[in-house]
C-alpha cells in the first residue's frame, strides 16, 4: 500500500515496538523522525558495527529524537551472530511485554541491507514470534539513484542464512536474477556461480517507482541479456517493485516450472520490496536458495534521493 508521508503515522495507529536500522542514506531516517516517542511503547535500532560515520550520525539523530530508543549492535559479515542478536532481542521483548493482545510491531526496512533484512524477516516469521505479534513493514523507495556508481567491488557471495535451500548434487544450477542497477555485482554473481543456465528478470513498467528508474532498468537488462545470451534459458520474466505478492507468485511459478530439472538459486538485486517477495517465496518452498553479494564500498555521498511516500505491508498477508 502506497501512503503519502504526511499520512503514514495516522495510518499506523498504535505501535508497541518500532524497529529500524542505521543507514547512510537520508531516507533511512525519514520515518523515524516522523514518530513521537509518546506514540510508541518501545523502539530498537539495529546498528551494524564498523559502519560508515554517516550511519552513526543518523543513528544518533534518531536517538536524540526518540528518547526510548534502544541501540543494539550486531557484527558485520557474521550472519549467524546477527540472527542470534535479532531473535534474542525480539523474543525478550515479547516475553516481557505480551499480555492478552497481540503486539503491534512496525519495522522500517529502508536502511537494512538485503541480507540483514532477510535474516530479520526469518526471525520475525518464526511461529512463536508471529503468533504473538502483528508485524507491518515500512519502506521509503528512492526517487533516483546515482547512475555513475552505487557500489564498488564484491566482498563475498553467500547463501543468506535461513534461505540456503535444499539443493541436489545431481542437478545443474539455474541462476534466477532480479536485476537492478549495480552492474558489477550482477556480473560477479554470474561469474562466481558459473550456472548452467540463467533466467533474467526486470521490473514491470507499472510497478516501477517512476519512469526514469524503469528506463535505467530496461537498459541494464538489455545489456546483461546481450552479454550472457549463451546462458539464457528463455526470454526472461518481469516482477514487481511495489507488490510483494506479485513478485512472490512470479518466483513460485519459476520454481514450479524449473525445479524438476534444476537447483534454483535466486539473486534479488533490485529494491527491498522485490527482495522480500523472493524471501516469502523461499519461505514457502524450501528448495529455493537465495544468495547475496556483499559490496566492498558504497557511494555514501550520492547514493540516492528519497521519494515523498512510504510503502506499507502486513507480513501475515504473505505467509
HELIX and SHEET records of a PDB file:
HELIX    1   1 UNK A    8  UNK A   12  1                                   5    
HELIX    2   2 UNK A   26  UNK A   29  5                                   4    
HELIX    3   3 UNK A   32  UNK A   34  5                                   3    
HELIX    4   4 UNK A   37  UNK A   39  5                                   3    
HELIX    5   5 UNK A   53  UNK A   65  1                                  13    
HELIX    6   6 UNK A   79  UNK A   97  1                                  19    
HELIX    7   7 UNK A  114  UNK A  124  1                                  11    
HELIX    8   8 UNK A  127  UNK A  130  1                                   4    
HELIX    9   9 UNK A  183  UNK A  193  1                                  11    
HELIX   10  10 UNK A  205  UNK A  207  5                                   3    
HELIX   11  11 UNK A  211  UNK A  227  1                                  17    
HELIX   12  12 UNK A  229  UNK A  231  5                                   3    
HELIX   13  13 UNK A  244  UNK A  258  1                                  15    
HELIX   14  14 UNK A  272  UNK A  284  1                                  13    
HELIX   15  15 UNK A  315  UNK A  318  5                                   4    
SHEET    1   A 7 UNK A   2  UNK A   4  0                                        
SHEET    2   A 7 UNK A 309  UNK A 314 -1                                        
SHEET    3   A 7 UNK A 133  UNK A 139 -1                                        
SHEET    4   A 7 UNK A 103  UNK A 108  1                                        
SHEET    5   A 7 UNK A  15  UNK A  21  1                                        
SHEET    6   A 7 UNK A  40  UNK A  48  1                                        
SHEET    7   A 7 UNK A  69  UNK A  74  1                                        
SHEET    1   B 2 UNK A 142  UNK A 145  0                                        
SHEET    2   B 2 UNK A 304  UNK A 306 -1                                        
SHEET    1   C 6 UNK A 151  UNK A 159  0                                        
SHEET    2   C 6 UNK A 289  UNK A 298 -1                                        
SHEET    3   C 6 UNK A 262  UNK A 268  1                                        
SHEET    4   C 6 UNK A 172  UNK A 178  1                                        
SHEET    5   C 6 UNK A 197  UNK A 203  1                                        
SHEET    6   C 6 UNK A 237  UNK A 239  1                                        
END                                                                             
